[in-house]
């Protein structure tokens, strides 16, 4: 590598790092725009020949803003508020907290303070969901700016999606046939993850949340969010929340509500996965290990949107390695791609 190429590579690296630093405070909303653009792009291609690219993009952005982006921001705010409310209830001596602390202390010899732990953890979760904003006003301002940024990016991703994809193919130094295989597999993987696992998990979590709401379990928004996350992890699911909730209802004297929640959870929530997944996904499924690693690591690295992008990133690594193995001989230097 000569001096000019090395210097140019250094400039490219510096500009990439600075761009990432600028994007990072609003990473959740940028990723949301990318996610919506991917989901809405087939509809954009259908509308474009009829009403033009600009009008079709604007129409989809307005519809997505009203139907998805604003409710998404409101949901994040509600979840963050519910997390803090739940922690404060523990701090004020929620049901059984003192008795549980005493039991742990007697059996382990270690003094624990569940309230302090829950409060500090809830604070971190809330700040992560609000993009680092520690209070409601800052979170609201951050959300409004993020919604505007997401809508702006979504418009241009839809309007110029074809040119962006063509530009990507031009700068990727891979043969055309390798690119075709790679992009097709990545598209299949992404759609399977988003539809086959995320959508089903959201439906399961919401169904279970409705059961908690109907039976009078507090902090329903927070627990629904938790059940959505757990529904993404194979062999765990929303059962880890609604079953203890039924036990809590029985202990507090709401026996009828507890029995109703168990029946609802076992019949409606428990069988929804077997019914929904084949109906929505078909045969395009993803290995459960990819989902587990992707969801946990994605949430830790990217916050809420890691719920969607984590499994895609892990699965993409598998696809890239398989494509490299299948097309190893095609990656030899060639004069014309």
Residue pairs with C-beta under 8 A, 6 or more apart in sequence:
1 9
23 30
25 131
25 132
26 131
26 142
26 145
26 146
26 149
27 302
27 303
27 305
28 131
28 146
28 302
28 303
28 304
28 305
29 146
29 147
29 149
29 150
29 153
30 149
30 150
30 153
31 302
31 305
31 308
31 309
32 69
32 72
32 150
32 305
33 149
33 150
33 151
33 153
33 154
33 157
34 153
34 157
35 194
35 305
35 308
35 309
36 64
36 68
36 69
36 150
36 154
37 153
37 154
37 157
37 158
37 161
38 190
38 194
39 194
40 60
40 64
40 154
40 158
41 158
41 161
43 60
44 53
44 56
44 57
44 60
44 158
44 161
47 56
47 59
47 60
48 56
50 56
51 59
53 158
53 159
54 159
56 158
57 155
57 156
57 158
57 159
58 155
60 154
60 158
61 151
61 154
61 155
61 158
64 151
64 154
65 147
65 151
69 147
69 150
69 151
70 147
73 143
73 146
73 147
75 221
76 129
76 130
76 143
76 304
77 130
77 136
77 139
77 140
77 143
78 221
79 129
79 221
79 222
79 225
80 125
80 126
80 129
80 130
80 139
81 126
81 136
82 219
82 221
82 222
82 225
83 122
83 125
83 126
83 129
83 222
84 122
84 123
84 126
85 219
85 222
86 118
86 122
86 218
86 219
86 222
87 115
87 118
87 119
87 121
87 122
87 123
88 119
89 218
89 219
90 97
90 114
90 115
90 118
90 119
91 115
91 116
91 118
91 119
92 115
93 115
95 248
95 252
97 114
97 115
100 114
101 112
101 113
101 114
104 110
104 112
105 111
105 112
123 134
127 133
127 134
128 303
128 304
129 303
129 304
130 138
130 139
130 142
130 143
131 139
131 142
131 143
131 146
131 303
132 142
133 139
133 141
133 142
157 164
169 179
172 179
173 337
174 182
174 331
174 337
175 327
175 330
175 331
175 334
175 337
176 337
177 327
177 330
178 323
178 327
178 330
178 331
181 323
181 326
181 327
182 319
182 320
182 323
185 319
185 322
185 323
186 316
186 319
188 284
189 286
189 312
189 315
189 316
189 319
190 312
191 284
192 281
192 284
192 285
192 286
193 286
193 290
193 291
193 294
193 308
193 311
193 312
193 315
194 308
194 312
195 280
195 281
196 277
196 280
196 281
196 284
196 285
196 286
197 232
197 286
197 291
197 311
198 232
198 307
198 308
199 280
200 231
200 272
200 273
200 276
200 277
200 280
200 281
201 228
201 229
201 231
201 232
202 228
202 231
203 272
203 276
204 227
204 228
204 231
204 237
204 238
204 269
204 272
204 273
204 276
205 224
205 225
205 227
205 228
205 229
205 230
205 231
205 238
206 224
206 228
207 268
207 269
207 272
208 224
208 227
208 231
208 238
208 241
208 242
208 265
208 269
209 220
209 221
209 223
209 224
209 227
211 242
211 261
211 264
211 265
211 268
211 269
212 220
212 223
212 224
212 241
212 242
212 245
212 261
213 220
214 260
214 264
215 245
215 249
215 254
215 257
215 258
215 260
215 261
216 249
216 254
216 257
217 223
217 245
217 248
217 249
217 261
223 241
223 245
226 241
227 237
227 238
227 241
227 242
228 307
229 295
229 299
229 307
230 236
230 237
230 238
230 240
230 241
231 237
231 238
231 273
232 291
232 295
232 307
232 311
233 291
233 292
233 295
233 296
234 288
234 291
234 292
235 288
237 273
238 265
238 269
239 265
239 269
239 270
242 261
242 265
242 269
243 262
243 265
245 261
246 258
246 259
246 261
246 262
246 265
247 258
249 255
249 257
249 258
249 261
250 258
277 285
286 311
286 315
290 311
290 314
290 315
290 318
291 311
293 310
293 311
293 314
294 310
294 311
294 312
294 313
294 314
294 315
295 306
295 307
295 310
295 311
296 310
297 306
297 310
297 314
298 305
298 306
298 307
298 308
298 309
298 310
298 311
298 313
299 306
299 307
299 310
300 306
301 310
302 309
302 310
324 331
